Amino acid sequence: AALSSCALALGYRPAASCALCWILTTSLHARCPLALHGGDVLLRLLLFGTLFLDFSAPSHRKVEGLAAQGARRDAGTTRGWAGAALRAQAALVYACAAWAKRGSPAWWSECTAVHDALQLDLVSSEVGRTLLRRAPSAVLCGLTRGTFLLEAAAPVLLMMPWRAGRLAAVLALLGMHAGFGICLRLGLFPLVSAVALL
């Protein structure tokens, strides 16, 4: 699994590497289901969606292919229905997250969701506990509402036809996931989410 992941990352026979990576990752996850969380599920879905990308483009053929075509605007893009489906998958993750939060008072009226998450010793990092101790409640409330609003707006922003708008949305979401990764111990979830966005 590690070798197939490295081959995929380097662009060596990407279609075969991706298929093998998906099969072996799914096998590993089936072997130890009690150790899994949302990041693992998202990784499997991302690998499966990647199977349908067009790897025949020159930028996908070799490791040096992307460097040789770096000046081209469309080098390494994911055009076509498979690329749109991957973008829709990323948008759907945020739509479902916002939908799940919509009825909870902790996310809007009480505005305590970030405070509550940082109090959980099981997932809170040292940075998260420091933020909990030192940040005013207004900052934690702003982070709570900001997270909810960004997740609610993300599906529309990620699917918009304007590249600049999508880029702004991706940067904002990457910042959110970086914050998650710094303040909370969430395993692969922030990294897989960042890769899905990119």
Kinemage of the C-alpha trace (Angstrom):
@kinemage 1
@onewidth
@group {chain A} dominant
@subgroup {mainchain}
@vectorlist {calphas} color= white
{ca ala a 1} P 0.000 0.000 0.000
{ca ala a 2} L 2.830 2.380 0.843
{ca leu a 3} L 4.637 1.596 -2.430
{ca ser a 4} L 1.477 2.127 -4.484
{ca ser a 5} L 0.896 5.442 -2.682
{ca cys a 6} L 4.444 6.576 -3.463
{ca ala a 7} L 4.050 5.530 -7.100
{ca leu a 8} L 0.801 7.506 -7.333
{ca ala a 9} L 2.373 10.556 -5.700
{ca leu a 10} L 5.283 10.429 -8.149
{ca gly a 11} L 3.002 9.938 -11.145
{ca tyr a 12} L 4.419 6.537 -12.071
{ca arg a 13} L 1.771 4.677 -14.104
{ca pro a 14} L -0.894 6.763 -12.361
{ca ala a 15} L -3.983 4.793 -13.453
{ca ala a 16} L -2.560 1.468 -12.273
{ca ser a 17} L -1.024 3.021 -9.145
{ca cys a 18} L -4.314 4.661 -8.236
{ca ala a 19} L -6.291 1.450 -8.714
{ca leu a 20} L -3.809 -0.553 -6.670
{ca cys a 21} L -3.698 2.141 -3.987
{ca trp a 22} L -7.508 2.157 -3.718
{ca ile a 23} L -7.732 -1.647 -3.533
{ca leu a 24} L -4.995 -1.959 -0.905
{ca thr a 25} L -6.268 0.972 1.163
{ca thr a 26} L -9.777 -0.491 1.141
{ca ser a 27} L -8.298 -3.848 2.165
{ca leu a 28} L -6.413 -2.270 5.071
{ca his a 29} L -9.545 -0.446 6.211
{ca ala a 30} L -11.605 -3.642 6.038
{ca arg a 31} L -8.950 -5.382 8.106
{ca cys a 32} L -9.162 -2.983 11.068
{ca pro a 33} L -12.543 -1.158 11.001
{ca leu a 34} L -12.403 -0.145 14.681
{ca ala a 35} L -9.380 2.073 14.019
{ca leu a 36} L -11.098 4.087 11.271
{ca his a 37} L -12.671 7.534 11.306
{ca gly a 38} L -14.069 10.029 8.819
{ca gly a 39} L -10.681 10.832 7.297
{ca asp a 40} L -10.205 7.210 6.264
{ca val a 41} L -13.615 7.080 4.592
{ca leu a 42} L -12.879 10.332 2.775
{ca leu a 43} L -9.508 8.926 1.613
{ca arg a 44} L -11.187 5.839 0.137
{ca leu a 45} L -13.784 7.970 -1.644
{ca leu a 46} L -11.121 10.320 -2.993
{ca leu a 47} L -9.036 7.427 -4.322
{ca phe a 48} L -12.105 5.859 -5.919
{ca gly a 49} L -13.070 9.132 -7.606
{ca thr a 50} L -9.523 9.588 -8.831
{ca leu a 51} L -9.755 6.266 -10.701
{ca phe a 52} L -11.957 7.967 -13.299
{ca leu a 53} L -9.631 10.878 -14.087
{ca asp a 54} L -8.009 11.080 -17.491
{ca phe a 55} L -4.420 10.016 -16.866
{ca ser a 56} L -3.616 10.007 -20.569
{ca ala a 57} L -2.975 13.772 -20.573
{ca pro a 58} L 0.722 14.582 -21.089
{ca ser a 59} L 0.954 16.182 -17.647
{ca his a 60} L 0.055 12.860 -16.017
{ca arg a 61} L 2.348 10.581 -18.000
{ca lys a 62} L 5.628 11.121 -16.177
{ca val a 63} L 6.968 12.753 -13.068
{ca glu a 64} L 8.729 15.357 -15.183
{ca gly a 65} L 5.628 15.921 -17.339
{ca leu a 66} L 4.162 18.564 -15.054
{ca ala a 67} L 7.454 20.426 -14.729
{ca ala a 68} L 7.864 20.471 -18.495
{ca gln a 69} L 4.406 21.923 -18.934
{ca gly a 70} L 4.439 24.247 -15.940
{ca ala a 71} L 3.875 27.275 -18.117
{ca arg a 72} L 0.631 25.906 -19.532
{ca arg a 73} L -2.495 27.069 -17.743
{ca asp a 74} L -4.287 23.762 -18.074
{ca ala a 75} L -1.434 21.447 -17.085
{ca gly a 76} L -2.569 18.924 -14.511
{ca thr a 77} L -6.162 20.130 -14.386
{ca thr a 78} L -9.056 17.750 -13.854
{ca arg a 79} L -11.429 18.655 -16.642
{ca gly a 80} L -14.374 16.537 -17.732
{ca trp a 81} L -17.058 14.709 -15.849
{ca ala a 82} L -14.648 12.907 -13.492
{ca gly a 83} L -13.041 16.172 -12.401
{ca ala a 84} L -16.471 17.723 -11.898
{ca ala a 85} L -17.532 14.694 -9.859
{ca leu a 86} L -14.464 15.022 -7.622
{ca arg a 87} L -15.222 18.708 -7.103
{ca ala a 88} L -18.857 17.840 -6.351
{ca gln a 89} L -17.685 15.204 -3.861
{ca ala a 90} L -15.637 17.812 -1.995
{ca ala a 91} L -18.589 20.213 -2.045
{ca leu a 92} L -20.913 17.485 -0.769
{ca val a 93} L -18.683 16.845 2.260
{ca tyr a 94} L -19.138 20.466 3.368
{ca ala a 95} L -22.859 20.478 2.524
{ca cys a 96} L -23.387 17.410 4.722
{ca ala a 97} L -21.283 18.901 7.528
{ca ala a 98} L -23.314 22.127 7.504
{ca trp a 99} L -26.582 20.191 7.276
{ca ala a 100} L -25.654 18.072 10.307
{ca lys a 101} L -24.862 21.221 12.321
{ca arg a 102} L -27.933 23.246 11.328
{ca gly a 103} L -30.199 22.155 14.188
{ca ser a 104} L -27.607 22.282 16.948
{ca pro a 105} L -27.743 25.372 19.183
{ca ala a 106} L -24.025 24.923 19.921
{ca trp a 107} L -23.261 26.131 16.390
{ca trp a 108} L -25.354 29.299 16.362
{ca ser a 109} L -27.559 30.383 19.257
{ca glu a 110} L -25.323 29.151 22.107
{ca cys a 111} L -22.179 29.478 19.991
{ca thr a 112} L -20.153 26.981 22.036
{ca ala a 113} L -19.144 24.277 19.525
{ca val a 114} L -15.446 25.244 19.263
{ca his a 115} L -15.237 25.708 23.036
{ca asp a 116} L -16.831 22.286 23.570
{ca ala a 117} L -14.518 20.566 21.053
{ca leu a 118} L -11.400 22.077 22.603
{ca gln a 119} L -12.466 20.821 26.026
{ca leu a 120} L -12.335 17.202 24.866
{ca asp a 121} L -8.986 15.880 26.063
{ca leu a 122} L -9.259 12.942 23.652
{ca val a 123} L -8.990 15.198 20.574
{ca ser a 124} L -7.678 18.556 21.790
{ca ser a 125} L -4.002 19.283 21.163
{ca glu a 126} L -1.760 21.419 23.360
{ca val a 127} L -2.324 24.353 21.001
{ca gly a 128} L -6.076 23.775 21.250
{ca arg a 129} L -5.981 23.734 25.043
{ca thr a 130} L -3.905 26.931 25.044
{ca leu a 131} L -6.427 28.561 22.719
{ca leu a 132} L -9.224 27.451 25.047
{ca arg a 133} L -7.493 28.990 28.087
{ca arg a 134} L -6.395 32.269 26.511
{ca ala a 135} L -8.892 33.182 23.805
{ca pro a 136} L -11.872 35.351 24.790
{ca ser a 137} L -15.263 33.729 24.414
{ca ala a 138} L -16.067 36.172 21.583
{ca val a 139} L -13.154 34.738 19.545
{ca leu a 140} L -14.295 31.153 20.134
{ca cys a 141} L -17.841 32.162 19.182
{ca gly a 142} L -16.518 33.813 16.012
{ca leu a 143} L -14.609 30.646 15.111
{ca thr a 144} L -17.742 28.577 15.720
{ca arg a 145} L -19.997 30.692 13.529
{ca gly a 146} L -17.268 31.198 10.938
{ca thr a 147} L -16.782 27.444 10.588
{ca phe a 148} L -20.515 26.883 10.170
{ca leu a 149} L -20.903 29.697 7.627
{ca leu a 150} L -17.841 28.603 5.624
{ca glu a 151} L -19.046 24.993 5.479
{ca ala a 152} L -22.534 26.146 4.480
{ca ala a 153} L -21.184 28.412 1.713
{ca ala a 154} L -18.475 25.999 0.512
{ca pro a 155} L -20.676 23.902 -1.819
{ca val a 156} L -21.741 26.977 -3.783
{ca leu a 157} L -18.271 28.526 -3.740
{ca leu a 158} L -16.512 25.340 -4.882
{ca met a 159} L -18.912 24.790 -7.771
{ca met a 160} L -18.925 28.362 -9.082
{ca pro a 161} L -17.581 28.834 -12.616
{ca trp a 162} L -15.152 31.642 -11.713
{ca arg a 163} L -11.651 30.423 -10.981
{ca ala a 164} L -10.826 33.331 -8.643
{ca gly a 165} L -13.888 32.599 -6.502
{ca arg a 166} L -13.049 28.908 -6.306
{ca leu a 167} L -9.463 29.743 -5.389
{ca ala a 168} L -10.619 32.035 -2.565
{ca ala a 169} L -12.937 29.291 -1.284
{ca val a 170} L -10.180 26.680 -1.427
{ca leu a 171} L -7.751 28.938 0.450
{ca ala a 172} L -10.346 29.674 3.148
{ca leu a 173} L -11.157 25.973 3.539
{ca leu a 174} L -7.455 25.058 3.632
{ca gly a 175} L -7.040 27.584 6.440
{ca met a 176} L -9.956 26.025 8.299
{ca his a 177} L -8.464 22.530 7.956
{ca ala a 178} L -5.058 23.815 9.041
{ca gly a 179} L -6.736 25.192 12.159
{ca phe a 180} L -8.436 21.853 12.751
{ca gly a 181} L -5.129 20.025 12.344
{ca ile a 182} L -3.280 22.355 14.721
{ca cys a 183} L -5.902 22.518 17.468
{ca leu a 184} L -7.400 19.024 17.288
{ca arg a 185} L -5.994 15.534 16.828
{ca leu a 186} L -8.144 14.325 13.931
{ca gly a 187} L -5.798 11.855 12.265
{ca leu a 188} L -5.809 11.979 8.474
{ca phe a 189} L -8.950 14.093 8.162
{ca pro a 190} L -7.359 17.563 7.732
{ca leu a 191} L -4.715 16.238 5.312
{ca val a 192} L -7.150 14.242 3.176
{ca ser a 193} L -9.540 17.198 3.114
{ca ala a 194} L -6.723 19.469 1.949
{ca val a 195} L -5.752 17.020 -0.819
{ca ala a 196} L -9.395 16.727 -1.897
{ca leu a 197} L -9.597 20.512 -2.172
{ca leu a 198} L -6.369 20.772 -4.149
